Amino acid sequence: MSNRKNRLTSNFGSPVPNDQNSLTAGAQGPILMQDVHLLEKLAHFDRERIPERVVHAKGAGAYGFFEVTEDVTKYTKAKFLSKVGKKTDLFLRFSTVGGEKGSADAERDPRGFALKFYTEEGNYDMVGNNTPVFFIRDPLKFPDFIHTQKRNPVTNLKDPDMFWDFLSLTPESIHQVTILFSDRGTPRTYRNMNGYSSHTFKWYNAKGQHFWVKYHFKTEHKIKNFSGEEADQMKSRDPDHATRDLHEAIQRNEFPSWKLEMQIMTPEQAAGYRFDPFDITKVWPHGDVPPITIGRLVLDRNPENYFAEVEQSAFSPGNFVPGIAASPDKMLQGRLFSYHDTHRHRLGPNYHMLPVNSAKACNMKNYQRDGFMCFDNSGSGVPNYYPNSFGGPEPHQKSGEPDFEVSGIASRQEYAHPNDDFVQAGELYRTVMTDKDRDHLISNIVGHLGGARRRIQLRQTALFYKADPDYGRRVGRELKLDMKVVEKIAEMSQEERARITAEESSHQKKAKESTT
Ligand code: NDP
């Protein structure tokens, strides 16, 4: 017997008399169609799984707060950043990118670092990664890029040919590839890595002046990574190790924390800058734009239900608040559309009403109505059109982004400085990495690229060579490639390199001859 408060009910609240035996005609059955409890239970169970995210499917998340530690009002009028000491509640979801929902946390992959600040002016999302750059800088390439990180449509296997074919034909990826195949591609835990906006964003102040900014959330627990071998061991020992670590650290009151450093550029600096400051394949060197610390982020509360709060959490780099806006970064412009769109597909058009996604610190009012799973009162009796003379919500002109100038010829323009793709990857290899970092980088690359066919190995190694000759030579030596061939490919134009196709090229033949 259950007491009234703890009574098992249908989804609509009516008491369920029996949850062990289906309603049958006689002891043997058959089961009667009128067992509505059984029908509801099975039908709901059949729909328990929602489509997994097409990227960033495996993740973990937690709640916390952000505290301002430096006055930034001369750069932005965002209210949540308006006062030293001000705290704002937030939710942070970490993830891997390419793997499915059941994949291992220790996979080599960038890590997502997606933040939702519940501010009094609406939710502000900063949807970043643990790397300051990205593989491509035009969103038109994104679906292709992701296909190459997924499974081969024929074999359903991960395919090094697909992976490296695309990357070797996309030289702008070399900087991110170098970071990904360093040990930073396998962070030890989510607590031991940084989070970067990667994109450049716009901040504007109360006077309407604007600045270009990049966010760097720097871990307060030291960067710690797995070597390739350690990551492989962890994948088999505990595929969920980072999810577990995050949850358990918070349970133990060891709250993960990051300080927020900002790089801030004036429009004048940006206009004369030596490369395109909106190119997401590049960092702004700290020597040019020194980061300033402006706040601290702490995670101090685990979700109560993984599905409701982590799986259904949904972020968009298009969720801005007054004082923060987009930059012309083409990848960002593509994401402004794509994120909301994928959530509408995965969770439905009313995903913003789910508790983890809803604007908690302010009212949400507009003229959008209805749709699947609309579970608020859908505007109640308030008019569903604008303008109206019945007291419906009014736009607030002052909260808009100041007008800005755009100019130029509309055309499908290639990036203007293709030769600078290799500069920062080379610098990272030569001047930032230690000997141990370089050893691990080479062995991580060789272990993966070794699975691709020869002509792709040659083309990719030529890109490493262009970043730094020693980098290319070491990969080439380990893969037993003919370096003369690699050097020749490195001298080719991008179009010529792309022509090393399915037909065995003369370079490939030469390479084969030299290795047999
Ligand atoms: P700095 O010497 O001022 O900074 C070097 C940066 O590299 C630090 O932020 C450091 O991060 C990071 N770093 C250290 N080891 C690695 C690694 N194995 N993989 C990736 N990053 C690493 O130099 P610059 O600002 O002039 O940049 C030089 C190069 O450093 C860049 O080309 C870029 O590849 C890399 N870098 C630069 C960043 C930037 O925003 N300027 C950010 C991250 C990387 P940490 O302090 O956390 O150890």
Residues whose N, C-alpha, C, O or C-beta is under 5 A from the ligand:
A	BS01	NDP	P132 I179 S182 R184 V283 W284 P285 H286 G287 Q424 E427 L428 V432 D437
